[in-house]
Amino acid sequence: MKVKTMYKILLALVLNGLIFAALADNSNNLSESANTPPPAQVLESTPTPRLNPNSATTKTVNKIVAFVNKRIITQNEVNKQIVQARNNLQQRGVKNADNADLRAKVLDQLIMQQIQLDLAARGGIKTSDTEVTDAVTSIEKGQGLSDSQFRAKLATQGIAYDDFRQQIADQIVIEKLKQREVDGRVVVNDDEVTRILNSASYKNRIDYRLADIVINIPEQATLEVTSQKQALADQIYTQLKQGGSFDQLVLKYSNGPNVLNGGDLGWKSNTSLPPIILNQISNLPVGGIAPVVKFPGGFFIFKVNAIKQHGTPQIVRQYHVRHILIKVNELTSDDEAHQKIQNIYNQLAKDASNPALESKEFTDLAKQYSDDTSSIKGGDIGWVNKGDTVPQFEQQMMSNPVGKISQPFKSPFGWHILEVLETRDSNLANDREKAEIRQELRETKAQILYTEWMRNLRDMAYVKINDD
């Protein structure tokens, strides 16, 4: 996934108030020796009210709540994130989140984030101030706010602007890590996409907006532990069927990376979902809860938040075109370009009675004279839709008979001749759906792999919760 795509994901997270990151803290660095634990508390200077000119600065205690590899997470970090998390949940309509559950999930998010940041640092993954500034600017534009208005909005939410930038920087680094460690291992081949496009279900495609609750199974778990996890998942499913709040149970039990977003997975189509999931949700109404599904990494409970039907076909005429362009610029005048393209046309016209020779001659002349990048392909620019080119080129393309070389014509780029090699009617909806299905297949595979990867990261890291 390109960085541009990553920015879109990041923007979506921020717009929904879902950014969770360990805030920068100068006291976060631990001793380089893993065997030398840091003190259980850190001191922060806090000015007291000035009672007289000689009043001194006092020290307030910022408790260490967790050790993560060679770094720490402080109580202040947790408290800041709890405030943000509670605001986010209230925006989702969850106003009575249990304090202990919320604190546990926030701490778990901070721990997992720090583990990933450590791994990224060891792998040399970084972000630049330019990337962070571009991301913040995109967020401001997405909300229709100026920089000063956005800063003021952050202030009303109790978020310092520098802290927010650090959160953005951390999220960019983590996304880059995910791209390298998870997304880069996901493969979607053309056969998978073609099979879906040609399937009967494609014509009756249904999209589902899903959320999930994930109960992880530890790697190399015993049968007893696996049975306990199964029993917990079954218990949660029973509570849901009896009217329990999905958001509350996600917060209380789920181990998924999207837990603070109500377990939301976005839109998934019936053409890209694994059969084991589709078989459970296909007959559910909006709001329906699917029975427990087991994957190698854990037990999953899915909820259908919304359903939409497949779109209608969009049939358009497409043109397979090649051309030769002589540009008008500071070195070539309009008259010179016109004369040059006319000479090329005249040379091709001599072979009009021999289509095979004319075709070869067109390719050779395009490679020799054309100023377009398509020259290396003999002038072939592939399939073109209406609206893809400038009006002058489009008009000539749509009116010229197939297999006949056009008279020279002018566009803003210079002088052209073109040939329409063939035409076809294409369903643009299919083309769009093909790209969407490929992306959905990739995302579905990546989500399952990401859950397993996160579990393994946690198992391999040194994490100690300070209960003092």
PyMOL commands that set and color helices and strands:
alter all, ss='L'
color gray80, all
select helices_A, chain A and resi 3-15+75-91+99-122+129-142+147-156+161-181+183-185+190-197+200-203+223-241+246-253+259-261+275-281+334-349+355-369+373-377+391-399+428-460
alter helices_A, ss='H'
color red, helices_A
select strands_A, chain A and resi 41-46+58-68+71-74+206-216+264-269+293-295+298-309+315-327+380-385+409-411+414-427+463-465
alter strands_A, ss='S'
color yellow, strands_A
deselect
rebuild
show_as cartoon
